[in-house]
Amino acid sequence: MAYRFRSVSGWGIVAGAALSAVLFASADARAAGAPFDDMAAFKFSQAAIGRTVGAHEFRDRSGKPVALADLRGKPVVMNLIYTSCADVCPLITHSLINGVELAQESIGRDTFRVITIGFDARADTPERMKAFARAQGIRLPNWDFLSADAATVDRLAEETGFIFFASAKGFDHLAQVTLLDAEGKVYRQVYGADFEPQQLVEPLKDLVFGRFSSLASWEGIVGRVKLYCTIYDPSIGRYRFDYRVPIIVGVGALTLFAIGFVVARAWLRHFRPPGGGRAGGRRFPA
């Protein structure tokens, strides 16, 4: 059974106290069999945030080459699995399906990409990845299943803070979904085999709509409105655009403008000389 971080409140950033297994912190450590404690594993994973992932090359389900560099320009949701896993990898994948469906519905099908990579390089061939995708019932657009050689998998795991090692049952590994921004940098880690869809959608909203985008452009303004007005409604289990937010903001802005206008007018009246610049019917001397 694969070890995993259990998710807690927030959108996927968990406290060290929530970690529940001993994990390995690097490829060298995996080979040497040297265990690290839970907090070291968590720090290893979190240390990947802000790191740019290399332009690695893979093969898709049809055997065609795919390079991570070709996916730049849009956020990428990435997870690593091994196809012979009978329990946790399918569970992670189904949690990801729920999150991707919700994200595509709420922020757009073509606004981000999803890639699932087989980390068991000897067994996870394009044919096996294709069979795995079919077995999980995945028919969503913009979702690729990729294979790579062992050296590429190890480099990618190091860059994204993903930990895996061989065990009697196949592999033990970190249950982790990694979000890359449009430039290929690690933006967020989502932990747990059964994470909530919002844990994926919320950081994707940041990346797609641009929480940190400039308000100097119309696109930046529209993106910021979508970011804050697209909210999750637990009663329907879906995201929706809340029109109350822009209405409240608009009413508030108009109210402030009206108050400012009244104050400015009163100020001008108070300091304007009586008679429009005249005193006692006579002009002020120059």
C-alpha positions in Angstrom: 0.0 0.0 0.0 1.4 3.4 -0.9 2.0 5.8 1.9 0.4 9.2 1.6 -0.1 12.5 3.3 -3.6 13.0 4.6 -5.1 16.3 3.5 -6.5 18.7 6.1 -8.1 22.2 5.9 -6.9 24.6 3.2 -6.3 23.7 -0.4 -3.7 20.9 -0.1 -1.0 22.4 2.1 -0.9 20.2 5.2 0.8 20.4 8.5 3.6 18.1 9.5 1.5 16.6 12.2 -0.8 15.1 9.5 1.9 13.0 8.0 1.5 9.3 8.8 4.4 7.3 7.2 8.1 7.0 6.9 9.2 8.1 3.4 12.5 8.4 1.5 13.8 11.8 0.5 15.8 11.3 -2.7 16.7 8.8 -5.4 20.1 8.2 -3.6 18.3 7.6 -0.3 15.9 5.2 -2.0 18.8 3.2 -3.4 20.6 3.2 0.0 17.5 2.3 1.9 18.0 5.1 4.3 14.6 6.2 5.8 13.7 9.8 6.6 11.1 10.9 9.0 7.7 12.3 8.0 8.7 15.9 8.3 11.8 15.4 6.2 9.7 13.9 3.5 7.2 16.7 3.7 9.9 19.3 3.5 11.5 17.5 0.5 8.2 17.7 -1.4 7.5 21.3 -0.4 11.0 22.3 -1.4 10.1 21.6 -5.0 7.7 24.6 -5.0 9.1 27.3 -7.3 11.5 24.9 -9.0 11.4 24.8 -12.9 10.8 21.3 -14.3 13.1 20.3 -17.1 12.0 19.9 -20.7 11.8 16.1 -20.4 10.7 13.9 -23.3 8.1 11.2 -23.0 6.0 8.9 -25.2 2.2 9.1 -25.2 -0.3 6.2 -25.4 0.3 5.9 -29.2 4.1 6.0 -28.8 4.5 9.5 -30.2 7.1 11.8 -28.5 5.8 14.5 -26.1 8.1 17.0 -24.4 7.2 19.0 -21.3 8.5 22.1 -23.1 5.7 21.7 -25.6 3.1 22.1 -22.8 4.4 25.4 -21.7 1.9 28.3 -21.9 -0.8 26.7 -19.8 -0.8 25.3 -16.3 -0.2 21.5 -16.1 -1.6 19.1 -13.5 0.8 16.2 -13.1 0.7 12.9 -11.2 2.9 9.8 -11.2 1.5 6.3 -10.9 2.5 2.7 -11.7 0.1 0.7 -13.8 0.3 -2.5 -11.8 -0.9 -0.8 -8.6 -4.2 -2.3 -7.6 -5.4 0.1 -4.9 -3.9 3.6 -4.3 -3.0 4.6 -7.8 -6.5 4.0 -9.1 -7.9 5.9 -6.0 -5.6 8.8 -6.7 -6.6 8.8 -10.3 -10.3 8.8 -9.5 -9.9 11.7 -7.1 -8.0 13.5 -9.9 -10.9 12.7 -12.3 -13.4 14.4 -10.0 -11.1 17.4 -9.6 -10.4 17.7 -13.4 -14.1 17.4 -14.3 -15.0 20.2 -11.9 -12.1 22.4 -13.0 -12.9 21.9 -16.7 -16.5 22.7 -16.0 -15.8 25.8 -14.0 -12.7 27.4 -15.6 -12.7 25.9 -19.1 -11.6 22.7 -20.8 -8.7 24.3 -22.7 -7.3 26.4 -20.0 -4.9 23.7 -18.5 -3.4 20.3 -19.3 -3.3 17.1 -17.3 -0.5 14.4 -17.6 -0.3 11.1 -15.8 3.2 9.6 -15.9 4.2 6.0 -15.3 7.2 5.9 -12.9 7.8 2.1 -13.2 9.9 2.6 -16.4 10.3 -1.1 -17.1 6.6 -1.9 -17.1 4.7 1.3 -17.7 4.9 1.2 -21.5 2.6 3.3 -23.8 0.4 0.2 -24.2 0.2 -0.3 -20.4 -0.6 3.4 -19.9 -3.3 3.2 -22.5 -4.8 0.2 -20.8 -4.6 1.9 -17.4 -6.5 5.0 -18.8 -9.1 2.8 -20.3 -9.5 0.8 -17.1 -10.1 4.1 -15.1 -12.7 5.2 -17.7 -10.9 8.4 -18.5 -12.3 10.2 -21.6 -11.7 13.8 -20.5 -10.0 16.0 -23.1 -6.4 17.4 -22.7 -5.3 14.5 -20.5 -2.2 12.6 -21.6 -0.8 9.3 -20.3 3.0 9.2 -20.7 5.9 6.8 -20.4 9.6 7.5 -20.0 12.9 5.8 -19.3 14.2 5.4 -15.7 16.7 8.2 -15.8 13.9 10.7 -16.9 11.6 9.4 -14.2 14.2 9.9 -11.5 15.0 13.4 -12.7 11.4 14.4 -12.8 10.7 12.9 -9.3 13.6 14.9 -7.9 12.4 18.1 -9.5 8.8 17.7 -8.3 9.5 16.3 -4.9 7.9 13.0 -5.6 9.1 10.0 -3.6 8.9 6.4 -4.5 10.8 3.2 -3.8 10.5 -0.5 -4.5 8.7 -2.7 -1.8 7.5 -6.2 -1.4 4.1 -5.1 -2.9 5.6 -3.3 -5.8 6.2 0.3 -4.9 5.5 2.6 -2.0 5.2 6.2 -3.0 3.9 9.6 -2.1 0.3 10.3 -3.1 0.9 13.6 -4.7 -0.5 15.7 -7.5 1.8 18.5 -8.7 0.6 21.7 -10.3 2.9 23.5 -12.7 2.4 27.1 -13.8 2.5 28.2 -17.4 6.3 28.5 -17.3 6.8 25.0 -15.9 7.5 25.9 -12.3 6.0 23.9 -9.5 3.2 25.9 -8.0 1.4 23.7 -5.6 1.3 20.1 -4.2 -1.9 18.4 -3.5 -1.6 15.4 -1.1 -3.7 12.4 -0.4 -5.3 9.5 -2.3 -8.8 10.8 -1.7 -8.4 14.6 -1.8 -11.4 16.9 -2.3 -11.9 18.3 -5.9 -11.7 21.9 -4.5 -8.1 21.3 -3.5 -7.2 21.0 -7.1 -9.6 23.7 -8.5 -8.6 26.5 -6.2 -4.9 26.7 -7.1 -5.9 26.2 -10.8 -8.1 29.2 -10.5 -5.1 31.2 -9.3 -3.1 30.0 -12.2 -5.7 30.4 -14.9 -7.4 33.6 -13.8 -4.2 35.2 -12.5 -4.3 36.1 -8.8 -1.1 37.9 -9.3 -1.8 39.4 -12.7 -1.7 43.1 -13.4 -4.8 45.2 -13.2 -3.4 47.5 -15.9 -5.0 45.4 -18.7 -8.6 44.5 -19.4 -7.7 40.8 -19.4 -6.2 41.2 -16.0 -9.3 42.9 -14.6 -11.6 40.2 -16.1 -9.4 37.5 -14.8 -9.4 38.9 -11.3 -13.3 39.2 -11.4 -13.6 35.6 -12.4 -11.1 34.5 -9.8 -13.0 36.0 -6.9 -16.5 35.6 -8.2 -16.2 31.9 -9.2 -17.1 30.2 -5.9 -17.8 26.6 -4.8 -21.4 25.9 -3.9 -21.5 22.8 -1.6 -25.2 22.5 -2.0 -24.8 21.5 -5.6 -21.2 20.3 -5.5 -20.3 22.7 -8.3 -18.6 26.0 -8.9 -20.8 28.9 -10.0 -20.3 32.6 -10.8 -21.6 34.7 -7.9 -23.1 37.8 -9.4 -23.5 39.3 -5.9 -19.8 40.0 -5.5 -19.5 42.4 -8.5 -22.8 44.0 -7.7 -21.7 44.6 -4.1 -18.4 46.0 -5.3 -20.1 48.1 -7.9 -22.6 49.5 -5.4 -19.8 50.2 -2.9 -17.7 52.0 -5.6 -20.7 54.2 -6.6 -21.4 54.9 -2.9 -17.8 56.1 -2.4 -18.0 58.2 -5.6 -21.2 59.8 -4.4 -19.8 60.5 -1.0 -16.6 62.0 -2.5 -18.7 64.1 -4.9 -20.8 65.5 -2.0 -17.7 66.2 0.1 -15.9 67.9 -2.7 -18.9 70.1 -3.5 -19.3 71.1 0.1 -15.6 71.9 0.3 -15.7 74.1 -2.8 -18.8 75.9 -1.4 -17.1 76.5 1.9 -14.0 78.1 0.5 -15.6 79.9 -2.5 -15.8 83.7 -1.7 -19.4 85.0 -1.4 -20.8 86.5 -4.6 -18.6 84.5 -6.9 -15.5 86.5 -6.0 -17.3 89.7 -5.0 -17.5 91.3 -1.6 -20.3 93.8 -0.9 -21.0 94.0 -4.6 -17.5 95.1 -5.4 -14.7 93.1 -6.9 -11.7 92.3 -4.8 -8.7 94.4 -5.6 -6.1 92.6 -7.8 
